[in-house]
Amino acid sequence: MNPKLKYSLLIIFAVFALAMLKLTKPIFQSIFVDELTDRFYEPVLGVYDNTEKPTKINVDNIQHFTIIWRNTGIWFNKAALEKTLNTGNDVFLTIETWSKDGFFSRAEDNVIAELLAGDFDKKIKELGKLLADKHQQVFIRWNPAMEVPEYRYPWQFQSPILYIEAFNKFAFQLKKLAPNVKIVWGPSGYPGDTEYWPSDKFVDFVSISIAEEKTTDSVIIHKTATQLLKEKLHRMRFINKPVLILGVNEKKQSWFQKEWIQEATANQRTYRNTIYSSQNFVSTIVNKAERTKMILGVYDPLEKLINSPFVQVEHIFTDWGEIQKGEFARKFKAIIQRKHDVILTVEPWKDTTKVVDKEVLQNVLKGRYDREISLLYRIITKTNQTVYLRWAHEMEIPIHRYTWQSQDPVVYINAYRYFMLFNKNQATNIRRVWGPAGDRGSIDWWPGNDVVDFISIAIYGLPDKNITDYNKQELFSDIFSRKFYRMRFAEKPIFITEFGVKGPKEYQNKWMKNAAETLKNNKNVFGVSYFNQHDTPDAWGKIKAPDWSISETTFQQFSKDLE
């Protein structure tokens, strides 16, 4: 071969090889190289510590880095991490575990399951050895913002139970090798975050994230940031751990003011004997009481089921207007004459003028409805029948069907407590019922053990009001499992005051059989009441309101299955 041609070909090949290397290097790195990067966009801004012995931390001395572990990663720059640790500064490390399409995995591309399967054991061991002899504070946060309903990270939209199991495995393995590291449980502070709380066995700190409001008005920034901080710290009230506050997309001290933490602290101290009482702290799942016999009831305004021998309690709804004009007293008396107990849901919004009170919670606390509340208690305490008193239900749903929904949890809790503690005589026939729907974040509205005897949740087959096909309804067991889990911080037993299913009789029979089996297997449920009526049409807009009514034979079969 001509030497010049040979030389030219070698040059072309070399250029081609270098070009290919440049092109393929990022792909190679994204698959086989674990990373250490500066997480400058999420600095540690402050510490909220309401524990008995507050921890002293200089947040200005903490550097935040990310370690990305891939299930395919075969190389990591340990020297870079060593250099970071050897600066002597405190270090905050966020560990992210990523899966590359399930390559080399034993858990079918589920990054949480992969950790449980041992895919990251070697990496945890290597990290633990690196951290074992470090003397500065090293904070380790694993797979944060797990509760946020988005697909930014592969560990989001995962089972809370699975996440907790994986978190505790990671923390246990790391603590065993490096006992001085501080394990950080890192939700964003989004509603429903405590569903992922792994218990305090391995957790030393909690972290939440807040972002700066993009505006030039410092007053608006202050209001927005403090309100956000207040809301997120409120969600941490069951957890007796110091909270690290992280910023999002901003550098330290540019906007965050440490006085905001003092304001949040002062706010919580105002209610330290109730809403923020240490009695709310939980380390593990609390134990609920177990029933000896199931209570069965119905909401049945057309009186198609109330004469069934299985019915023990009847459900009625009332408002200020019915109390004022005597309509409630008439409905209540009719049930008492049938020798049934009563589930009484008070919807505190409309009076005889039919005008909706948009600030009903605030007005209850101001005493505006004391006369109606007093009259209500006089009526329901003049009987030996048990009254399950439920007030301002489904408060956590992020809609405005009722004026007390989507309000400040602190205001709601204080109003609920005001109503339930109004009866100074402590009537023995009243059982106080706290009635969330059981939706995400509902525990944020928990008013305290001293004003609750039962927790009520609602279970309806339709997961979304835009779904009209009855075949797309969820099983009772699936809905119950999800909502019951959300009540794990509250020790009170369950009373399902509303449930229902739409569709032809054959489908309803099948759904109700599943409900009976589910209830029989859970002894923490003390009672159930079927909603035998169509829903309120106004709440469904242009869509026809679902009809939850069932036949007498379907109800009787359910009653027998329940036994």
PADREN-480625 format. One record per residue (C-alpha): z, x, y; residue in three letters. Coordinates in steps of 0.001 Angstrom, whole numbers. Example, Ala and Ser with C-alpha at 12.3 -4.5 7.8 and 13.67 -1.06 7.14 Angstrom:
<nodes>
       zz       xx       yy  residu
     7800    12300    -4500     ALA
     7140    13670    -1060     SER
</nodes>
This chain:
<nodes>
       zz       xx       yy  residu
        0        0        0     MET
     -811     1182     3488     ASN
     2386     2781     4933     PRO
     1930      994     8264     LYS
     1516    -2356     6518     LEU
     4554    -1633     4353     LYS
     6602     -758     7416     TYR
     5429    -3880     9217     SER
     6345    -6067     6253     LEU
     9803    -4486     6110     LEU
    10319    -5223     9780     ILE
     9141    -8811     9332     ILE
    11426    -9245     6316     PHE
    14385    -7770     8200     ALA
    13791   -10051    11170     VAL
    13416   -13013     8836     PHE
    16620   -12077     6982     ALA
    18568   -11721    10226     LEU
    17211   -15052    11457     ALA
    18154   -16752     8202     MET
    21604   -15167     8327     LEU
    22096   -16423    11867     LYS
    20936   -19880    10886     LEU
    22948   -20105     7675     THR
    26139   -18429     8928     LYS
    27555   -21606    10536     PRO
    26744   -23570     7392     ILE
    28365   -20907     5213     PHE
    31428   -20823     7430     GLN
    31746   -24609     7500     SER
    31891   -24652     3715     ILE
    33616   -21473     2564     PHE
    35707   -20198     5506     VAL
    39066   -21616     6614     ASP
    39644   -21445    10359     GLU
    42303   -20580    12918     LEU
    41567   -21925    16411     THR
    43463   -22334    19652     ASP
    44443   -26000    20040     ARG
    44648   -25626    23818     PHE
    43637   -29255    24345     TYR
    46886   -30548    22814     GLU
    49767   -28590    24401     PRO
    53449   -29296    23825     VAL
    54550   -30923    27093     LEU
    58163   -31850    26470     GLY
    60893   -32882    24058     VAL
    62688   -36212    23795     TYR
    65933   -35659    21912     ASP
    68437   -38490    21657     ASN
    70214   -37065    18615     THR
    73920   -36157    18657     GLU
    73185   -32438    18946     LYS
    70033   -32025    21082     PRO
    67792   -29101    20209     THR
    67026   -26547    22919     LYS
    63305   -25805    23047     ILE
    61325   -24038    25744     ASN
    58006   -25865    25540     VAL
    56408   -23355    27914     ASP
    56904   -20737    25219     ASN
    55050   -22619    22471     ILE
    51458   -21786    21531     GLN
    49543   -24441    19631     HIS
    46916   -23525    17032     PHE
    44935   -25345    14358     THR
    44470   -24122    10812     ILE
    41605   -25873     9038     ILE
    41791   -25761     5257     TRP
    38720   -26767     3292     ARG
    38798   -27614     -372     ASN
    35823   -25223     -636     THR
    37410   -22488     1515     GLY
    37558   -19076     -175     ILE
    38352   -16854     2828     TRP
    40791   -16990     5737     PHE
    41430   -14510     8552     ASN
    45075   -13751     7809     LYS
    45062   -10888    10295     ALA
    44360   -13283    13168     ALA
    47275   -15506    12154     LEU
    49550   -12470    11758     GLU
    48586   -11333    15256     LYS
    49398   -14779    16634     THR
    52777   -14834    14917     LEU
    53646   -11276    15965     ASN
    53503   -12095    19685     THR
    57093   -13271    19395     GLY
    56305   -16632    21016     ASN
    57187   -19870    19287     ASP
    54162   -21229    17441     VAL
    53046   -24775    16700     PHE
    50553   -24911    13821     LEU
    48620   -28072    13047     THR
    47288   -27943     9478     ILE
    44145   -29985     8817     GLU
    42856   -30432     5268     THR
    39167   -31214     4897     TRP
    37001   -32049     1921     SER
    33377   -30954     1609     LYS
    31850   -33827     -347     ASP
    34289   -33310    -3181     GLY
    33014   -29810    -4069     PHE
    35503   -27984    -6319     PHE
    37801   -30976    -6108     SER
    39698   -32861    -8783     ARG
    40179   -35988    -6708     ALA
    36719   -37383    -5927     GLU
    36506   -36588    -2222     ASP
    39867   -38055    -1196     ASN
    41526   -35297      793     VAL
    45012   -36768      365     ILE
    44598   -37113    -3376     ALA
    43157   -33588    -3480     GLU
    46379   -32150    -2114     LEU
    48376   -34128    -4670     LEU
    46052   -32818    -7383     ALA
    46889   -29258    -6378     GLY
    43635   -28302    -4644     ASP
    45543   -26789    -1704     PHE
    48504   -25279    -3576     ASP
    47222   -21725    -3223     LYS
    46731   -22085      535     LYS
    50231   -23538      984     ILE
    51682   -20635     -988     LYS
    49823   -18053     1102     GLU
    50963   -19692     4343     LEU
    54549   -19877     3136     GLY
    54604   -16146     2345     LYS
    53213   -15347     5802     LEU
    55896   -17434     7506     LEU
    58845   -16472     5304     ALA
    60110   -13567     7429     ASP
    59268   -14868    10910     LYS
    62207   -15158    13307     HIS
    60729   -17243    16096     GLN
    60470   -21014    15787     GLN
    57376   -22030    13855     VAL
    56489   -25731    13870     PHE
    54176   -27004    11125     ILE
    52381   -30347    11515     ARG
    50232   -31584     8635     TRP
    47280   -33985     9029     ASN
    48327   -35759    12259     PRO
    47337   -39120    13757     ALA
    47154   -40524    10249     MET
    47905   -44063    11438     GLU
    45106   -44371    13997     VAL
    42428   -46778    12663     PRO
    39383   -44566    13112     GLU
    37304   -42154    11018     TYR
    37860   -39012    13056     ARG
    39779   -37338    10227     TYR
    39375   -37797     6450     PRO
    43084   -38585     6026     TRP
    42866   -41666     8253     GLN
    42411   -45136     6748     PHE
    44363   -43950     3714     GLN
    47195   -45595     1824     SER
    50537   -44990     3583     PRO
    52223   -44567      215     ILE
    49688   -41940     -847     LEU
    49959   -40156     2497     TYR
    53756   -40031     2267     ILE
    53635   -38617    -1249     GLU
    51206   -35894     -153     ALA
    53167   -35093     3013     PHE
    56388   -34640     1067     ASN
    54675   -32438    -1503     LYS
    53240   -30220     1233     PHE
    56588   -30019     3062     ALA
    58545   -29298     -125     PHE
    56240   -26486    -1199     GLN
    56225   -24871     2242     LEU
    59975   -25203     2811     LYS
    60661   -23634     -560     LYS
    58856   -20456      517     LEU
    59709   -20501     4227     ALA
    62914   -22523     4696     PRO
    63190   -21736     8404     ASN
    59936   -23425     9434     VAL
    60231   -26710    11280     LYS
    58283   -29503     9600     ILE
    56748   -31953    12085     VAL
    55671   -35463    11146     TRP
    52806   -36128    13542     GLY
    51682   -39671    14242     PRO
    49873   -40410    17468     SER
    52362   -43122    18343     GLY
    49884   -45915    17601     TYR
    51153   -49350    16450     PRO
    52001   -49226    12764     GLY
    52813   -45513    12769     ASP
    56128   -45910    10960     THR
    54312   -47271     7916     GLU
    53610   -43583     7270     TYR
    57191   -42363     7836     TRP
    57960   -40052     4864     PRO
    61806   -40215     5225     SER
    63895   -37521     6843     ASP
    64245   -35397     3707     LYS
    61889   -32676     4924     PHE
    61148   -33698     8507     VAL
    62739   -31689    11330     ASP
    60734   -33047    14268     PHE
    58411   -35917    15115     VAL
    55464   -35559    17476     SER
    53555   -38125    19511     ILE
    50530   -37688    21785     SER
    49871   -39060    25251     ILE
    46846   -38651    27481     ALA
    46472   -38423    31231     GLU
    45022   -41467    32959     GLU
    41754   -40360    34576     LYS
    42363   -41380    38173     THR
    43099   -39702    41476     THR
    45923   -42105    42286     ASP
    49137   -40306    41330     SER
    51106   -43565    41436     VAL
    48839   -45115    38802     ILE
    49036   -41945    36705     ILE
    52826   -42063    36854     HIS
    53004   -45708    35881     LYS
    50500   -45356    33063     THR
    52017   -42216    31574     ALA
    55612   -43438    31709     THR
    54693   -46811    30216     GLN
    52767   -45124    27409     LEU
    55640   -42742    26770     LEU
    58115   -45612    26751     LYS
    56036   -47588    24232     GLU
    55534   -44667    21875     LYS
    59172   -43599    21973     LEU
    60160   -47210    21285     HIS
    58239   -46997    18010     ARG
    60382   -44003    17018     MET
    63675   -45902    17254     ARG
    64244   -45988    13487     PHE
    63925   -42218    13227     ILE
    66818   -39938    14148     ASN
    64752   -36857    14949     LYS
    63797   -35070    18181     PRO
    60312   -35983    19391     VAL
    57824   -33387    20621     LEU
    55462   -34838    23221     ILE
    51920   -33483    23048     LEU
    49221   -33829    25682     GLY
    45618   -34737    24951     VAL
    42583   -33116    26607     ASN
    44576   -31443    29329     GLU
    46442   -28210    30026     LYS
    50190   -27855    30428     LYS
    52008   -28974    33562     GLN
    48854   -30191    35295     SER
    50026   -33803    35280     TRP
    53007   -34305    32990     PHE
    56404   -34522    34678     GLN
    59559   -33887    32706     LYS
    61327   -36546    34786     GLU
    59397   -39106    32751     TRP
    61403   -38087    29695     ILE
    64592   -38633    31672     GLN
    63369   -42103    32637     GLU
    62595   -42935    28996     ALA
    66029   -41652    27972     THR
    67748   -43786    30603     ALA
    65754   -46838    29470     ASN
    66858   -46427    25860     GLN
    70481   -45810    26838     ARG
    70483   -49191    28598     THR
    70149   -50834    25178     TYR
    71879   -48211    23053     ARG
    74164   -50827    21479     ASN
    71359   -53188    20455     THR
    67668   -52280    20449     ILE
    68274   -48526    20259     TYR
    71489   -48590    18272     SER
    72042   -45821    15748     SER
    72500   -48604    13196     GLN
    68714   -48920    13207     ASN
    68223   -45385    11865     PHE
    66784   -45196     8373     VAL
    66268   -42226     6111     SER
    64692   -44045     3182     THR
    63577   -47569     2354     ILE
    66481   -50005     2738     VAL
    67604   -52319      -47     ASN
    67121   -56021      491     LYS
    69214   -58757    -1106     ALA
    67852   -60501    -4205     GLU
    67638   -64226    -4769     ARG
    69175   -66269    -7536     THR
    66916   -69289    -6979     LYS
    63732   -69815    -4963     MET
    63752   -72300    -2059     ILE
    60559   -74368    -1879     LEU
    59372   -76195     1189     GLY
    56367   -77660     2992     VAL
    54997   -78251     6431     TYR
    53565   -81699     5749     ASP
    53100   -83850     8869     PRO
    50975   -86376     6938     LEU
    53774   -86688     4349     GLU
    51625   -86157     1270     LYS
    53969   -83718     -489     LEU
    57437   -84223      948     ILE
    58454   -86706    -1762     ASN
    57826   -84180    -4518     SER
    61037   -83504    -6483     PRO
    60367   -79782    -6052     PHE
    60650   -79897    -2246     VAL
    64005   -78764     -865     GLN
    63153   -77976     2751     VAL
    60722   -79318     5351     GLU
    59128   -77304     8142     HIS
    58666   -78697    11652     ILE
    57513   -77195    14948     PHE
    58854   -78134    18357     THR
    58659   -77067    22013     ASP
    60618   -77553    25242     TRP
    58845   -80835    25993     GLY
    59747   -82435    22660     GLU
    63341   -81405    23134     ILE
    63412   -82834    26684     GLN
    61996   -86260    25780     LYS
    63857   -86732    22487     GLY
    60845   -86360    20164     GLU
    62405   -83387    18403     PHE
    65649   -85270    17700     ALA
    63639   -88072    16049     ARG
    61666   -85674    13795     LYS
    64790   -83748    12868     PHE
    66764   -86886    12010     LYS
    64016   -88135     9683     ALA
    64216   -84944     7602     ILE
    68016   -85024     7470     ILE
    67875   -88626     6211     GLN
    65698   -87402     3332     ARG
    68512   -84947     2477     LYS
    66228   -81996     2983     HIS
    67038   -78732     4711     ASP
    64934   -77803     7751     VAL
    62765   -74865     8782     ILE
    62643   -75248    12543     LEU
    60068   -73188    14441     THR
    60678   -73334    18177     VAL
    57555   -72640    20235     GLU
    59046   -71975    23673     PRO
    56190   -72624    26043     TRP
    55332   -76222    27053     LYS
    57668   -78709    28702     ASP
    57000   -82361    29496     THR
    54541   -81333    32219     THR
    52377   -79682    29518     LYS
    52127   -76612    31741     VAL
    52232   -73389    29760     VAL
    54896   -70949    30952     ASP
    53149   -67573    31083     LYS
    56429   -65726    31627     GLU
    58508   -67629    29130     VAL
    60395   -64586    27809     LEU
    61497   -63521    31287     GLN
    62420   -67104    32181     ASN
    64502   -67531    29043     VAL
    66491   -64455    30063     LEU
    66893   -65881    33578     LYS
    68482   -69036    32122     GLY
    65682   -71410    33058     ARG
    65750   -73102    29641     TYR
    69511   -73072    29004     ASP
    69674   -76887    29132     ARG
    66977   -77265    26453     GLU
    68502   -74562    24253     ILE
    71945   -76149    24546     SER
    70575   -79579    23591     LEU
    68701   -78078    20638     LEU
    71854   -76496    19248     TYR
    73852   -79706    19693     ARG
    71293   -81561    17574     ILE
    70908   -79044    14744     ILE
    74623   -78340    14334     THR
    75585   -81980    13730     LYS
    74595   -81842    10079     THR
    75631   -80079     6894     ASN
    72000   -79445     5979     GLN
    70869   -75837     6365     THR
    68608   -75151     9339     VAL
    66377   -72075     9168     TYR
    65905   -71431    12872     LEU
    62720   -69534    13765     ARG
    61928   -68725    17400     TRP
    58765   -67456    19152     ALA
    56921   -66455    15988     HIS
    53937   -64121    15435     GLU
    54823   -62195    18578     MET
    53093   -59004    17466     GLU
    49527   -60283    17004     ILE
    47362   -58713    19764     PRO
    46033   -62049    21023     ILE
    47262   -64653    23506     HIS
    47376   -67815    21429     ARG
    51013   -68048    22488     TYR
    52337   -66754    25802     THR
    55002   -64642    24097     TRP
    52445   -62652    22102     GLN
    51447   -59081    22969     SER
    54384   -58728    25353     GLN
    56756   -55808    25880     ASP
    58802   -55574    22647     PRO
    61975   -54826    24631     VAL
    61622   -58027    26662     VAL
    60831   -60040    23527     TYR
    63815   -58637    21632     ILE
    66205   -59382    24482     ASN
    64861   -62946    24778     ALA
    65112   -63497    21015     TYR
    68692   -62214    21018     ARG
    69539   -64428    24006     TYR
    68285   -67496    22136     PHE
    69949   -66684    18813     MET
    73297   -65750    20386     LEU
    73323   -68788    22686     PHE
    75303   -70838    20178     ASN
    78763   -69401    20754     LYS
    80340   -71542    18019     ASN
    78465   -69634    15296     GLN
    77534   -72807    13401     ALA
    77655   -72173     9652     THR
    74616   -74316     8819     ASN
    72174   -72142    10795     ILE
    70186   -69284     9285     ARG
    68399   -67157    11897     ARG
    64789   -66332    11084     VAL
    62783   -63562    12735     TRP
    59142   -64571    12353     GLY
    56416   -61951    12760     PRO
    53063   -62593    11146     ALA
    53608   -59326     9292     GLY
    50717   -57622    11044     ASP
    50439   -53954    11910     ARG
    53237   -52720    14173     GLY
    55331   -55868    13718     SER
    58513   -53865    13121     ILE
    58357   -52794    16799     ASP
    59701   -56273    17609     TRP
    62636   -56098    15151     TRP
    65665   -57549    17030     PRO
    68508   -56182    14876     GLY
    70505   -57076    11780     ASN
    73159   -58983    13714     ASP
    70739   -61724    14827     VAL
    68591   -62067    11693     VAL
    69341   -63643     8308     ASP
    65762   -63865     7032     PHE
    62439   -62251     7863     ILE
    59537   -64668     7914     SER
    55945   -63601     7333     ILE
    52788   -65716     7293     ALA
    50216   -65444     4499     ILE
    46854   -67145     4857     TYR
    43811   -66374     2737     GLY
    41374   -65751     5583     LEU
    41592   -62133     6788     PRO
    39581   -62926     9917     ASP
    38848   -66185    11693     LYS
    35123   -65372    11851     ASN
    34941   -65493     8055     ILE
    34208   -69043     6993     THR
    33312   -68446     3330     ASP
    36370   -69330     1248     TYR
    35255   -66855    -1433     ASN
    35929   -64005      998     LYS
    39610   -64841     1268     GLN
    42135   -62233      175     GLU
    44465   -62831    -2734     LEU
    48029   -63771    -1916     PHE
    49254   -60680    -3773     SER
    47166   -58294    -1650     ASP
    48289   -59789     1648     ILE
    51911   -59987      547     PHE
    52007   -56388     -640     SER
    50720   -55127     2705     ARG
    53037   -57258     4851     LYS
    56120   -56793     2693     PHE
    55714   -53016     2933     TYR
    55749   -53234     6732     ARG
    59241   -54742     6572     MET
    60716   -51777     4683     ARG
    62944   -50671     7597     PHE
    64636   -54073     7899     ALA
    67185   -54871     5222     GLU
    67021   -58664     5465     LYS
    65324   -60696     2697     PRO
    62028   -62544     3103     ILE
    61368   -66236     3680     PHE
    57629   -67024     3775     ILE
    57700   -69972     6152     THR
    53918   -70355     6281     GLU
    51182   -69791     3715     PHE
    47936   -71484     2837     GLY
    44475   -71261     1324     VAL
    41222   -73122     2024     LYS
    38437   -74043     -359     GLY
    37733   -76395    -3275     PRO
    40576   -77402    -5557     LYS
    39546   -75029    -8348     GLU
    39702   -72047    -6021     TYR
    42987   -73183    -4475     GLN
    44523   -73544    -7960     ASN
    43540   -69966    -8797     LYS
    44866   -68600    -5492     TRP
    48133   -70505    -5805     MET
    48657   -69253    -9353     LYS
    48362   -65696    -8073     ASN
    50880   -66572    -5350     ALA
    53383   -67922    -7875     ALA
    53082   -64827   -10056     GLU
    53562   -62543    -7060     THR
    56637   -64401    -5858     LEU
    58230   -64501    -9302     LYS
    57924   -60724    -9510     ASN
    59553   -60099    -6122     ASN
    63216   -61069    -6000     LYS
    63531   -60208    -2298     ASN
    61711   -63436    -1380     VAL
    64241   -66253    -1021     PHE
    61925   -69058      -19     GLY
    58342   -70218      569     VAL
    56935   -73118     2531     SER
    53354   -74316     2194     TYR
    51381   -75260     5333     PHE
    49778   -78515     4186     ASN
    47552   -79242     7157     GLN
    44512   -77907     8996     HIS
    45190   -75268    11622     ASP
    45251   -76043    15346     THR
    41574   -76553    16346     PRO
    42057   -75105    19845     ASP
    42909   -71707    18376     ALA
    39552   -71420    16577     TRP
    37172   -72086    19450     GLY
    33692   -73067    18284     LYS
    34551   -72375    14658     ILE
    35906   -75266    12614     LYS
    39617   -74802    12041     ALA
    40439   -74085     8377     PRO
    42062   -76841     6386     ASP
    44886   -75453     4240     TRP
    45713   -78830     2670     SER
    46170   -78941    -1100     ILE
    46449   -81821    -3545     SER
    49711   -83054    -4967     GLU
    48716   -81844    -8447     THR
    47969   -78337    -7133     THR
    51366   -78239    -5433     PHE
    53167   -79482    -8531     GLN
    51473   -76879   -10700     GLN
    52421   -74154    -8215     PHE
    56012   -75407    -8238     SER
    56142   -75247   -12038     LYS
    54539   -71794   -12107     ASP
    57120   -70636    -9595     LEU
    59934   -71592   -11931     GLU
</nodes>
